[in-house]
């Protein structure tokens, strides 16, 4: 197996483990869904490596599940980042190549050069990214909330069925 496939498989196993942990927590469906939504927002928004810090700063103001938020940040990774950047640019009608150099300056912490090269395109990119991040967060909240309701409803039905069958067998 190639090293890339091993890393992807390892990442998927970690995500699966975290999701199983998440489902056994005593957090409400709202807290879990909100955590996922905030995590997705932070994951999609260009935090340039400060996503965990941003989650820590948001935690006192919003009651959300941190584990769910961490899982939510996985939507943005090296495999999907180009998609999110391109989508953010296209939302406001700018070309990705227009902001690419400025993004690289931020990533390499060359802030003085970045501030000297700030243009309307970079501002538009961030506006587009706020739109995409917010929409992604809201959509992920809805999907997570509905999925959790379905999961827990199904789990409850299975428990009721098992209890009913054991009563029939025991009587």
C-alpha positions as CSV (number, residue, x, y, z in Angstrom):
1,X,0.0,0.0,0.0
2,X,1.4,3.4,-0.9
3,X,2.3,5.9,1.9
4,X,-0.4,8.3,0.8
5,X,-3.1,5.7,0.9
6,X,-1.9,4.6,4.4
7,X,-2.1,8.2,5.6
8,X,-5.6,8.6,4.2
9,X,-6.7,5.3,5.7
10,X,-5.2,6.3,9.1
11,X,-6.9,9.6,8.9
12,X,-10.3,7.9,8.1
13,X,-9.8,5.5,11.0
14,X,-9.1,8.5,13.4
15,X,-12.2,10.3,12.1
16,X,-14.3,7.1,12.5
17,X,-13.0,6.7,16.1
18,X,-13.8,10.4,16.9
19,X,-17.3,10.0,15.4
20,X,-18.0,6.9,17.6
21,X,-16.7,8.9,20.6
22,X,-19.0,11.8,19.7
23,X,-22.1,9.5,19.6
24,X,-21.4,8.3,23.1
25,X,-21.0,11.7,24.7
26,X,-23.8,13.1,26.8
27,X,-23.9,16.3,24.7
28,X,-27.2,17.4,23.2
29,X,-27.9,17.0,19.5
30,X,-27.8,20.8,19.2
31,X,-24.3,21.0,20.9
32,X,-22.9,18.3,18.6
33,X,-24.4,19.8,15.5
34,X,-23.3,23.3,16.5
35,X,-19.8,22.0,17.1
36,X,-19.6,20.4,13.7
37,X,-21.0,23.6,12.1
38,X,-18.4,25.8,13.9
39,X,-15.7,23.3,13.0
40,X,-16.7,23.4,9.3
41,X,-16.7,27.2,9.4
42,X,-13.2,27.3,11.0
43,X,-12.0,24.6,8.6
44,X,-13.2,26.4,5.5
45,X,-12.3,29.9,6.6
46,X,-8.6,30.7,5.9
47,X,-7.2,30.7,9.5
48,X,-3.7,29.8,8.2
49,X,-3.1,27.3,10.9
50,X,-4.8,29.1,13.8
51,X,-8.0,27.1,13.6
52,X,-7.5,25.4,17.0
53,X,-6.9,28.8,18.6
54,X,-10.0,30.2,17.0
55,X,-12.0,27.3,18.4
56,X,-10.6,27.9,21.8
57,X,-11.6,31.6,21.6
58,X,-15.1,30.8,20.4
59,X,-15.7,28.1,23.1
60,X,-16.6,30.5,25.9
61,X,-19.2,32.3,23.8
62,X,-21.0,29.4,22.2
63,X,-22.0,26.2,23.9
64,X,-20.7,23.6,21.4
65,X,-19.0,20.3,21.6
66,X,-15.3,20.7,21.0
67,X,-14.8,17.1,19.7
68,X,-17.5,17.7,17.1
69,X,-15.8,21.0,16.2
70,X,-12.5,19.3,15.7
71,X,-14.2,16.7,13.5
72,X,-15.8,19.5,11.5
73,X,-12.5,21.1,10.7
74,X,-11.5,18.0,8.8
75,X,-13.6,19.2,5.8
76,X,-10.7,21.4,5.0
77,X,-7.5,19.6,4.4
78,X,-4.7,19.6,1.8
79,X,-7.0,17.6,-0.6
80,X,-9.9,20.0,-0.4
81,X,-8.3,23.4,0.3
82,X,-8.1,24.3,-3.4
83,X,-11.8,23.6,-3.8
84,X,-12.7,25.9,-1.0
85,X,-10.4,28.7,-2.2
86,X,-11.7,28.4,-5.7
87,X,-15.3,28.4,-4.6
88,X,-14.7,31.4,-2.4
89,X,-13.2,33.3,-5.4
90,X,-16.0,32.3,-7.8
91,X,-18.7,33.4,-5.4
92,X,-17.6,37.0,-5.8
93,X,-16.4,36.6,-9.4
94,X,-12.7,36.8,-9.1
95,X,-10.0,34.6,-10.5
96,X,-8.1,32.4,-8.1
97,X,-4.7,33.4,-9.6
98,X,-5.5,37.0,-8.6
99,X,-5.3,36.2,-4.9
100,X,-2.9,33.3,-5.0
101,X,0.3,35.3,-4.4
102,X,-1.3,37.2,-1.5
103,X,-2.4,34.0,0.1
104,X,1.2,32.6,-0.2
105,X,2.6,35.8,1.5
106,X,0.2,35.2,4.4
107,X,1.1,31.5,4.7
108,X,4.8,32.4,4.8
109,X,4.2,35.1,7.4
110,X,5.5,37.8,5.1
111,X,2.9,40.3,6.4
112,X,4.8,43.4,5.5
113,X,4.8,42.4,1.8
114,X,1.2,41.2,2.1
115,X,0.0,44.5,3.5
116,X,1.9,46.3,0.7
117,X,0.1,44.1,-1.9
118,X,-3.4,44.2,-0.5
119,X,-5.8,44.7,-3.3
120,X,-9.5,44.7,-3.9
121,X,-9.2,41.1,-5.1
122,X,-7.9,40.0,-1.7
123,X,-10.8,41.8,0.1
124,X,-13.3,40.3,-2.3
125,X,-11.7,36.8,-1.7
126,X,-12.3,37.2,2.1
127,X,-15.8,38.3,1.5
128,X,-16.4,35.3,-0.7
129,X,-14.8,33.1,1.9
130,X,-17.0,34.4,4.7
131,X,-20.0,33.6,2.5
132,X,-18.8,30.1,1.7
133,X,-17.7,29.4,5.2
134,X,-21.0,30.6,6.7
135,X,-23.1,28.7,4.1
136,X,-21.0,25.5,4.7
137,X,-21.4,25.9,8.5
138,X,-25.1,26.3,8.3
139,X,-25.5,23.4,5.8
140,X,-23.4,21.2,8.0
141,X,-25.5,22.1,11.1
142,X,-28.6,21.1,9.3
143,X,-27.1,17.8,8.0
144,X,-25.5,17.0,11.3
145,X,-28.7,17.7,13.3
146,X,-30.9,15.7,11.0
147,X,-28.4,12.8,10.9
148,X,-28.2,12.8,14.7
149,X,-32.0,12.8,15.0
150,X,-32.2,9.9,12.6
151,X,-29.4,8.0,14.3
152,X,-30.8,8.4,17.8
153,X,-34.4,7.7,16.6
154,X,-33.2,4.5,14.9
155,X,-31.2,3.5,18.0
156,X,-34.3,4.1,20.3
157,X,-36.5,2.0,17.9
158,X,-33.9,-0.9,18.0
159,X,-33.9,-0.8,21.8
160,X,-37.7,-0.8,22.0
161,X,-37.8,-3.7,19.5
162,X,-35.2,-5.7,21.5
163,X,-37.1,-5.0,24.8
164,X,-40.4,-6.1,23.2
165,X,-38.8,-9.3,21.8
166,X,-37.2,-10.2,25.1
167,X,-40.6,-9.7,26.8
168,X,-42.3,-12.0,24.3
169,X,-39.6,-14.6,24.8
170,X,-39.6,-14.3,28.6
171,X,-43.4,-14.6,29.0
